[in-house]
């Protein structure tokens, strides 16, 4: 029984129809129950107030390791990995994360299996089994996870900031754990890691330190009795909450300038100050106010000035890592090469802007504007997947009083200038920590951070030095932002004249096609607009691809100081290059959307190349292309896989080769050429009436295609572009091997791709059912048992309507050749499981997939992405989910087995496999020896991707085919 049911008024959005109830079980477990009759998924999240700050000295990563171990098995459900298997087979997903003061476990699942899933989940916290065998294997999994982070600049810099803090403070610790901290060092001290793990769990995990959120379709009373039944057995040892008083930074860690060497190209400045945690004043939002101003990008802002000077390409300001005891305010600036040379001026300008804030006083109108934006954002927030919703709330429950569990810090409402002033006063030269990253520091550092091996040096920087930088910084006109004209005031819901279920082709001309879908689902004052410019000249060479990229990025750059206000007000936009030109996307409140769209269209039509911005953007693009080699090996393997399959793609190496030689004139000549022939694919959805949608596209057409000297001409029939995909030959295995691009990366990766068919409802559901049934066994065998690597995934693949399935595995312990053999061994093992499946198991899997397909879209963005994919691939099967459900209902078990035997089974005559291996530094000998091995029968080694692509037949494209002729 619950000892307490407090009908406390929980603040919720005006548009939220869900019901909430807070209860406390007799073991002191705090629970929030959420009833949502409309949901297609149930979910739960357990937040435990124990995190990596609790790690014992000499056992770094123990809290994180425990998080891994709880998934394995329990006394009630002793079969290893059976929890994950149950969740996956019933359409769900499961995960967990460890933070400094909390660990969060969560899952979602189809609604009809929630009770058993919840019972399995509850057993983590009642009687987990942490077997000796699993302990050793999972230490390897933690080590493999850590291996993936070693070359990530984000992880490296985060640890460097921790390293330069008080050694006795838990902030200083290394929290992930690795083989050394969880096996080698404990053994050397005579410690048994498993015993320490059990001790840690018994000592630290207690019901009174846990917060549970349960999200279900059922009534609150029903959920309550379910929760009381499943969770009251969790032991309550009345543990007092863990507290870590004191500040991590003393005077020796302040007034410092740290120079660090990153992995990737590019320069960054991180300016950090320890501050009073704003959580203590969350209704007053001091860091939100200061972050809004220091991070602003409109005219007169710090970023605007740095951008105009050609010194910065990005700036973020706001509160960084925080607890109830300490916090940091940080400003992160992405520098250009010129910016790197003006570091002192940039820091000087930042402090000048802070001085401006001091002189201007705390402005009530700015706070009121922020409050208005936050209030609209909260009350008209999109529904998100239940699994994300429960995690957010469970994390909030540890920190906020019950009435604010849903809202957290999202609604600042009390204007208190003193609180803001206190934090502003802390952003001083006396308290500053400056972290400056650049490859230019290679060979100039004298220290190494122990966990990630980051090279750095440290020097003191006194307030008088910074004051000198302020006085010598350029005298630019810094000022506060203007009032925001994009804040929506009309939030009324338009009446959709027709209750259409799917997008309709509203308008078609020789210049454009407009698909339209009024909002009949979400009742929010938001709209979605997508305009895809198909320009054949934008993709006819590597140069054209790069120039189109530069064009799209320059447009974003030109619009930034104007459109930034729209982003602040909840109206988002993007312009990005595509395979066949570029696309414009807008999503957000519909009230001022047209004003923004017409400005964007005008900027595109009147595009001029500004030489100063061109050189900055070109430098940025060159670094992006150079940094490709620092991608994780599995990402490199996926790239090669796409390059082999996609007939219309240029390799990054060729694009990087042409980039340095491109100049302002090249782009100025290219843009009119790109626009000379174009066709627009458009999609408008949401809170917009059909006449408005038509008139928006009519306006866009008028700008580009009408008038005495039109910018664009219509496409010739022969110019309509299509995405064609290479058709692999039946019964053949194709192999492509490549050395990893980063010699420092020990990880190797394999993509084992099986190409199956061209989009077809019946074949789709067979493939999807195979992927659903095989997903968890693959993870269990290849990761949990064989420990090949932390990244081990089996997933479907869809290239422009060509369907298949792929295994993605990254490993530091085995090379791609070995992993490929293990994938085939798994498929052989899985074969017998498939044959032995009972009729009930088959039906259960089919029903799980049907439930997944019938899951409603949560919000306008999700719905629009689904329909846009159909439009852009040319498949136009807007009723795909309903049609595939109908196909599933007819599917017999024997048909699935026949499908597997024909397309997936090892050695099947119809099977088409492509294995792409990227060899890390550990496995280069294997790479050399495999290259000289004789080719196996029915195997083709791909040496040159482009010769291979030219020699292969292609699948027909859905674009411009029969699907489009129906219109």
N, C-alpha and C positions, 0 to 999 in steps of 0.2 A: 504493500500500500504506500501511497505517497503520504508523507507526514504533512506536507504543506501544499496547498494549491493557492497561489496568491493571484487574485484577479487584478494584477497591477496593469494599468493602462499602458500598453506598449505602443510607442509612436510608430505609425505605419503610413505609407504613401496613400494619398487620397484615392488613387485608382486601384489600390490593392484589395482584391476581394477575398484573399485568404484569411483563415482564422488562426489565431495564435493563443497558446496557453503556456504559462510558466508553472512547472511543478518542481518540488524537491522530494526526492525519494527518502526513505527512512535511513539509507546509508549516506545521506547528505549529498547525493549526486544531484546537481542542478540540471534541469531539462527544459528545453523549449519545444513544444509540440506545434507542428504546422499542418493544418488541414487544407488541401487544395483539391477539390473535387475534379478540377479540369486537368490535373497532371497526368502525364503518360509515364512518368518515372517516379519512383520513390527514392529517397536518399537519406543518409545519416552521416553525421560527423561527430567524432568524439575529440574534444580538445583536452589534453592533459597538461597541467601546469608544471611540467618537467621538461627542460630542454638541455641544450649542450652546455649551458652555464653550470649544470649539475655534474658534468663529467668529473670523475675522480682524477687527481693529478697522476700522470703517467698512464692513463687509459683514455687518451683523447679520442673522441668519436664514439664513446660507449652508448650515449643516449641515442645517437643515430643508428648504431648497430642494433640496439634493442628494437627500434622502430622496424627495421628489416625483419628481425626474428619473430615478432608477434604474428606476422602473416602466415608462418609455416603451418602450425597445427595447434590443436588444443586437446585436452583430455576427452572432451565430448565428441570432437571431430578429429580423430588422430591421424587421418590420412593426409600425408604431406601435400601442401598446396591446394587442398580440397576447397578452402574458402574462395580463393581466386578462381578456381575452376567453376564453382557454383555460380559466382557472380557473372563471369564471362559468358557461360552457357545460357544465362538468363538475361542477356542483352545489356549487361551492366559493365561498369569499370570500377577499379579500386586503386587507391594510392594512399600515400602519407608523406608528411614532411616534418623535419625537425628544425625548429628555430632556437634562438638563444634561451627563451624562457617557456617554450611550449612545444608539444609534439601533437600533430593533428592527423588522425586516421579517418578516412572517409570512403564512401562507396555510393553508387547508384545502381538500380536494378529495375527490371520491368515490374509493374505494380502487383501482378498476381503471385510473385515469389518473395515478396518483401519480408514476410514473417520469418521464413527460414533463414533468409540472408541476414536479418537482424540478429537472430539467435547465434549464428556462426560468428558474427561480428562481436557480439557481447562477450563471447568466450575468450577473446584476446585479453580481456581485463578481469576474467574470473579465474580460469585455469589454463594458461597457455603451456604448450609443451615446447621446451627449447632443447631439442635433442643434441647430443654431442656431435653427431654426424653433420647435422644441419648447421651447427655453430661454425665448424671449420669451413664449410662451403660458403656460408654467407659472409664470413670475413673476407673471402676472395671477392664476393660481389661488391662489398663496400670498397675494397681496394680498387676494383675495376672502375667503380663510379668515380673515385678520386682521380684515377688515371685520366679520365675524360676531362677533368677540370684543370689539370696541371698546366695546359697551354692556353687557358682562357684568361684574357686580360682582366675581365671583370672579377673573377675569383682571386687572381693574383694581387690586384690592387686592394681588394677588400681585406685580404690577409695582411698585406703590408701595413695598412692603417691600423689593424689590430696589433700587429707586432710592435708598432711604435706607441705603445701604451704601457701602463703599469703592469709589470709581470704578475703581481699578486691579484690583479682584477680579472674576473672570468672573461671579460671582453677580449683579453689578450690571447685566449686559447685558439687552438686549431680544432674545428668542430666536426669535420667530415669523418676523420679516422682513416687509417690505411693499414696495410699488412704489418708495418713496423709498430704502430701504436697499439694494435689489437692482438698481435701475436708475438712478434720478436721481443719487444721490450718487456711485456708482462712475464713471458717465459724466463727471461734473464733474471727477473726479480723473484722467480718462483711462484708467480701468480697464475691461476687457472682462469682464463678469460670467461669461460662459461659460468664458473662459480661466481665470479665478480658480476656477471650479467644478472644472474638469479638474485644475488644480494641487492643489486641496484634496483631491480624491479620490485622486490619485496619491501625495500626500505622507502622507495620514492613514490611508487604508484599507489594512490589512495583515492577512493571515491569522492572525498570532499575536495580534492584538487582537480576534479574533472567536470567538464561541461558538455552536455550532449544535445544535439539538435536532430529531431526526427521529422521528416517531411513525407507526408503520405496522402493518399486519396481519401482515406477513411475519415470518419468524424473524430473530433478531438477526444471524445470519451473512449472510442475504440482504440485510438493510438495510445491513450494513457494506460489502458489496461495491458496493452502489448508491452509497453516500456516497463511498467511495474513488474510484469512477469519475467522479462528477459534480463533486466539490469540491476535488480535489487541485491543480487548475490555478489556484486563487486564489493570487495573488502574495503571497509573504511577504517583506516588506522589513525584518523583524526590528525593527520600530518599538518603542521602549520605551513602556510604557503612559503615557498623558497624566496628569500630576499637577498639581494646582492647590493648592499649599500655602498656608497663611495663613488668617486669619479674615476673613470679609467685614465684620464689624462691629468698629470700634474704639471707643474711649471716647466719641467724638462722636456715635456712633449708638446709644448706650445711655442709660438714664435719660431717655427722650424720651416725650412724649405727642403723638401725631399725630391731628389732627382732619381727617376726610376726608368728602367729599360723595359718597354712593353714587347709583346710578341709581334703585334701587327704594326703596319705602317701608320703614321699619323701622330699628332701631338695632342696632349690633353692637359688641362689644368684642373685640378680639384682643390677648391679652397674650402676649408672645413673649420667650423667653430663648435666647441662644446657649448651647449645651451641648456636651459631649464626645459624639461620635456613639455611640449605643448599639450600633451594628453592631460596634464594637470589643469589645463584651462581650455578644454576642448570646445566649450560653448563660445569661447571668445576667439578661437581660430587665429592666434598670433602668427604662426608659421605660414598659414594659408595666405594671410594678408601680405606678409613680407615676400613669400615665394612668388605670389602673383605679380608684385611690382619688380623685384629684382630679376625675375625670369620673364618679364614681359618682352614682346618682340615688336611692338608697334613703334611708330616714329618717336624719337626722343628717348627710347629705352637704351639700356646698356648694350643689349644685343644689337640693336639697330646701328648704334655708333660703331661697335666692333666690326659689324658686317660691312658698313660703309667704308671703313678703313681697310677692308680686305684682310682682317685678322682672325675672324672666327666664322665657323659654319654651323655652330649649334650651341645652345646654352640651356642649362636646366638649373633651377634654384628651388630649394625646399628642404624639408626635414628629412634627414637620412635615417640611419639605424637609431632606434630609440627603445628605452624601457621606461618604467615608472621612475627610475632613479637618475638616468642620464640620457642625453640625446645629442645629436649633431645637426647643425644646419649646414647644408653644403651647396656650393655653386660649382657646376661642372661645365667647362667650356672646351669645345672642340676647336683646335687651333689650325690655321693654315700655316704653311712654312713661314710666311711673313709674320704671322701672329706669334709663332715660336720665337722669332728674333725680337719680338716686342713684349716679352712676358712681363717685364717690369711695368711698362705702360698699361698693360691690360689689368694687372693687379691694382695699379694706381687708379685707373678709371672705375674699377669695381668699388674701391673705397670712396671715390668721389661720388658715386651714385648713392652709396650708403650715407655719405655726408648730406647729399641732397634730401634724402628721406628724413634725416635728423632735422634739417632746416625747415622742411615743408610741414612738419608735424604730422600726427596721425590723422588721416582725412576720413571723416564720417561718410562722405558720399561714395568713397571707394569701397569702404566696408559694406555699405548698404547695397551697392551694385553686386558685390560678391555674394552677399546674402541672398539677393534676388535670383542670381544664377544658380546657387546651391539649392534654393527652395524649389525652383522649377525642375532642376535635375533630379531631386529626390522624389517629388510628387509625380513626375512623368517618366520615371526610370523604366527601362525595358525589363521585361521578365528575362531572367537568365536561367541556364540549366540548374535544376534543383541541387545537383552535386556542388556547383560553385556557390550557390546561395547558402547552403548549410555550413560550408567551410568558413565563409565570411562571418556568419553569425556566431558560430561556435568560438571563433577567435575573439570576437567582440565580447562574448559573455565573460571571458576571463578578466576583462578590463573595465567595462562600463556597468552602470546600474541597469536593472532590467528594462526600465522604460526606454532606454537608448540602445538596446541590443541590435535593433534593425538599422538605426540611423548612424550609430557610432559618432565620428567627428564630422559627418557630412553636412550638418546644418548649423554653422556658426550663427548665433543670434544675439549675443550680448556684446555690444560695442564697449570695449574697455581699453581706452588708449594707453593706460598705464602698463597693462600686461604686454601689449605689442611693443611699447617703448622699452620695457625691460629686456626683451629678446633683442631688439634693435641695438640697444646699448652693448649687448654681448658680442655683436659682430664687429669687433674692434681689432686693430693691429696687435694689441696685447695678447689676444686669445687665439690667434690664427694658426692653422696648420696648412701649409701649401704643398700639394703633391703635384709634381710636374713630370709628365711621362713623354719620352721621346726616344726613338732609335738613335738619335744623335748623341745620346749619353753612353752608347756602347763603348766600353774600354775606358770610361772616365769615372767609373764608380769604384768604391772600395769595400762595399758590404753586400751580403747576400741574405735574403729572408729565408729561414730554414725550411719551411714546408713546401714552398713552390719554387724556390731557387731564383727569385726575382733579384736582379742586381740593382743596387741603389746606393746613393750617398746622401748624407744629411748635413745641413749647416744651419746655424742660427740666423734668424732675420729679425732685427729689432724694430720696434715701432718707429724709431726715427728714420730707419732706412725706408720703411713703407711710406712715411710722410714725404720723404724725398721723391719716391716714385710718383706719389700723388701730384706733387708740384711740377714734376717734369713731364707728366702725361699730357697728351694733346688737349687743347682747350675746346672740347666739343660741347655742343648744346644738349646737355642731358635734361630731360624734363619728365614729369609724371604723364601717364597715359591720358588720352581724352576720354570723355564719357562714351560708353559702348553703345553704338546705334543698333547693334545686331541682337540685343536682348529681346526675345520675343514677348509681345504683349497680347497677341491674338492666339489663344490656345484652343480655339473652338474646333470641334470635330465636324468635318464636312459630311454631308449626307451622300453616301455613294448611291447614285441613281440605280445602278444595277448591282445585284449581289453576285458578281462573277466569282467563280471558284478559281479560275486559272487566268493567266495573262491573255489579253486579246490583242490582235494586230489592229491597232487603232488607226494607223495612218501609214500609207506606203507611197513613195514617189521614186523617181529615178535617182534621187539624192539620198534618201534615208528610209528607214523602217522604224516605226515606233510601236513597241509593245507596252501595254498599259495594264496595271493591276491595282484597282482602288483597294484601300484597306477595308477588309471585311472581318478582320480577325482581332486587331490589337487595340483599336480605339485610342490611338495616341496622336498628338498633333505633330507628327513627323512624316517626312517623305524621303524617298530614295530616288536619285537620278543617276543614270549611267549613260554616257555618250561615248561610243567606241568609234574613233576615226580610223577607217580602213584606208590606208594610203600605200599603194604598191611600192612607191619609191622609197618608203621608209625601211624596207627590209630586203632590198635587192643586193646588198653587199655588206661585209663587216663594217666598212666605213659608215654606210647609211644607218646601220643599227646603232653605232656609237653616236652619230650626230642626232638621231632621234632621241636618244637617251639624254644628251646634253640639252636639247631643245626642251624636253619635258621638265628637266631639273631647273633650267633657267626660268621657265614659267613659274614654277613653285617659288623660286627665289624672288622674282619680281612681285608676286602677289602677297608675299609674306606679311609685310608690315600692315597692309590693309586687311587681309583675310584672317590675320591672327585674332582680331577682335571677334570674328564669327566663331572661331574655334573655342574661344573662352566662353562664348554664349551658347555652345552646344550645337553648332552647325559646322560639320566637318567636311573637308574637301580633299581631293587628291588628284594629281595629274601624273600619269606614269606611262612609260613606254610599254608597248605590247609587241607580240611577234609581227604584227602587221600594221603598226603605226603607234597610236597612243590613245589613252582613254581618260575621260574626266569623270570623277565620281563625287557626288554630294550626298550626304546623309545627315539628317538632324531635323530641328524644328522647321516646319514648312513656312512659317510666317514671313521670314526675310530671305528665304532660299532663292527666290527668283532674282533679287537684287545681286546676290553673290554670283549666281550663275551668269547673269548678263555681264557682270564685270569680268569674269573669267573668259567668257567668249570674246569680249572686246579685246582683252589682253592678247589672246591667241591670234585674233585677226590682225592686230596692229603690231605683231611681234617684231622687235628690233634687237640685234645683238649688241649688248653693252660690253665693250672690251674688258673693262675692269672686272665685271661679274663673270664673264666668260673664262678668264684665266683662273679665277678662284674655283669655279665649278669644275673646270677641266682638271685642275690639281686634285680635287676631291674624287672625281671619277677614276683618275689614274690610280689613286691609293686604294679605292674599292676593288678595282681589278687586280692590283698587286696583292691585296689581302686574300684573294681567292685561295692562294696556296696555304693559308693558315686555317682554312675550314677543316672541320673534323673529317677524318678519312671516309666515314660513311656518307658524308655530304658530297665529297669528291666522287665517290662511286655512283651516287645517285645522279650527279651531273653527267658523268660519262654514259650512264644508261640512257638518259634523255637524249644526249647528243647522238647516240647510235640509233635510237628509235625515231626521233623527230626529224623528218626530212628537211624542215625549213629552219634550221638553227645554225648560228655561227659560233665557232669556238671562242672562248674568252681570250685565248693566247693570241689569236689573229686580231681581235679587237684591241687588246693591249698593245699590239705591235703598231697599229695605225694611229692610236690615240695621241701620242706625243707630237705627231706631225700635223695634226689638225689645228687650224687657226680660225680667227673670227670670220675671215672671208669665206672659208669653206662652209661654215654654218649659215652665213648670210645667203650664200648661193643655194644651199641645200633646202632651206625652209620653203621658199616659193615652189621649188621643184617637187617637194614632198606633197604640198597642198594642191599641185596642179591637177591631180586626179584623186577623188576621194568619195567614199560612201560611208554614211553614218548609221551604225546600229544603235538604237536607243531603247532604254527601258525606264519607265517612270512608274513609281508605285507609292502607295501610302495615302496620306491625307491631302490628295490633290484631285480636283474634279477633272473629268475628261476634257472639257473645253480648255481648261488651263494647261493640261498636258500637251494638247495639240498646239496651243498657241506658243508654248515654250519652244517646241521643235520647229514650228514655222519661223519663229524669230531666228533660231540658230541657222536654219536653211537660208533665210534672207541675208544674214551676215556673210555667209561663205559662198553661196551659189548665185546670188542675185546682184543686180546693179550693172552699170556699164562695163566695169572691169572686175568680173567676179574673181575671188581668190581661188576658188575650186571649180573644176569641171566634173561632170559625172563620169563614173568609170565606164570604160568599154566593157561589153559583156565578157571579153576574154581576160579582163583584169581582176575579176573577183577572186580574192585570195582564199586558199583553203589550207587546213592543216592536214598534211598527209603523214601517215605513220608506216614505218618499215614493217613488211609482213615477213615474219620468220618462217623458215621452211619446216614442215611437219617432220617429226622424227629426228630433228637435228639439235645438237647442243652447240651454242656459240659461246666463245670465251674471249674476254678482253682483260688484259692485265696491265697494270701501270704502277710505277713506283709512287709512293706518297710524295706530295709536293713539298712537305715540310720535313727536312731530314731530322729535326729534333723530335718528331712524333713517333713514338714506339708502336702506336696502335695500327693495326691493319683493319681492313673492312671488306665485306663481301655483300654484293646484291645478287641473290639467286632469283631471277625473274622468269616466270612461266607465262608466256603469252597464250591467251585462250581464244578470244572471239571478238567479233565486231558487235557492238551494242545490240542486245536482243533480250527481251524480258525473260524468256524461259532459261536461256543460258546464264543470264545475269544472276538469277536467284540460285541456280545450282552452284555457281562460283561463290556467291556470298555465303551460302550455307556451308560450303566446304571451309571457307575462311573463318566463319564463326566457330565451327566445331574444332578446327585444328589450332586456333590461336593460342589457347591456354596450354594444351599439351606441348606445343612447340616451345613456348616460353619455359615451361617446367623442365623439359628434357634438355634443351640447349643452354639455358641459363642456369636454372636451379641445380640440375644434376651435373651437367658437363662443365658448367662454369666457363663457357666460351667468352662471355663478356657481358657487361652491364646493359649495353644496348643490344637487345635481341627482340626483333619484332617480326611478326607475320602480318602482312596487310594487303588489301586489294590495291590495284593500280588501274588508273583510267587515263589513257592518253587520247584525248579528242575522240572519245567513244570506243577506243580499242581497249578491251578489258583483259586483265590478267591478275596474277598474285605474285607477291615478292617477299622473300626473307631478307631482312636487313640485319646484319650482325657486325659489330665492331669488337675487336679483341686485341689485347696485348700479349695473350698467351699462345695463340695459334695463328698461322698464316691463312690467307684466303683459300689455298688449295685444300688444306685440311678441313676448313670450315665447310667448304662445298661438299666434301665427302660426308660430313656429319649431317648436313641438311638432307642428303639423299638417304642416309641411314635412318634419319627421323621419318622420312616419308614411307620407307619400307615398314617401319614399326607402326606407323599410323594406319597403314593399309589394313592390318589385322584388326585394329580397333574399329575401323569403319565397318568391316565385314561383320564383326561381333555385336554391333550396336543393336539394341532391342528396338522393337517397334515403338515402345513408349518413349525411349530416349530420342528416337528420330522425331517423333511428333512434338516432343518437348522443345527440341532445337528449332523445328519449323515454327512453332508458336512464338518462340522467343524472337525469331527474325521478323515475323509478322508484326509483333508488338513494336519492335524497333522501327519498322517502316511506317507504322501508323502514328508514330510520335509526331505531335503537331509542332510547327515552327514556334519558337518562343517569342520572336520579335521580328520587326520589319527587316532588319539587316540579314538575319538568318534566312528568312523567306526569299528575299531578293537575291541573295547569293545562289540559292538553289535554282531559281528560275533563270538567272543570268547564265549559269553554267549550261543550261539547255539551249539557250539562244546562241551563245558563243561557240559551243561545240557543233551547233547546227542540228542537234538531235530533236529539239522541240517537243520532247515527250513530257509535257507539263503534268500529265496524269501518271507519271512513271510509278509513283509509290502505290497507287491503287491497282495499276495493271500488274505490278510485280507481286503484290499481295494475292491477286487472283491467280497468278501462275503458281505461287507457293502452295495455295490451298489444293491445287491439283497434283502436286509433286509426290511421286512415290519413292520409297527408299531405294528401290532397285535402280531407278533413273539416276539417283545421286551416285550410286556405286558405279554405274556404267559411265557416267560423266568423269568420275575420278579415274577409272581404269583407262579411259581414252585420252584424257588431257593432263593429268597430274602425276599418275603413277610412274615410278622410275622405270624407264625402258618402254613406256607406252608409244605405240607407232605414230600417234597423232601429236605427241608432246613437242612443244617448242620452248627451249630453255636458253636463256642468256645469263651467263655468270660474269659479273664484273668484279674484279679483285683489285684492291688498292693495298700495296705492300708497304708496311711501316718499317722503320729502321731495324726492328728486331728480326724481320723476315726477308731481308734482301738476298741472303744466300739462297733461300727457297725460291725467290723470284728468278734468280739466274738459272738455277738447276731446272726449274719447270719450263723455262723458255726453250731449253735444249732437248726436252723430252719429246719422244715421238708422239704425234697426234693420235688420239684414240679414234676408233671407228665412229662414224656419225658425229664427229666433232669438227668444228671449224674455229680456228684461232683467228681472231680479228687483229690484224697488225695496223692497218690504216683505216680509221673510222669512215673517212669520206669515200675511199675506193669501195669499201663495203656497202655504204649507203647507196652509192650510184648503181651498184650491181644487183640490188635487191628490188623485188616487186613491192608496191605500196598498196595499202588498203585504200579503198575509195573513201572520199571525205563525205561527211554528212552535210557539209555546207554546200549549197548550190546543187545538191542531188535531189532525189525524188521527194525527200522530206519537205523541201522548200517549194516544190512545184505544186503541192497540194493547195497552197495559199490562193 
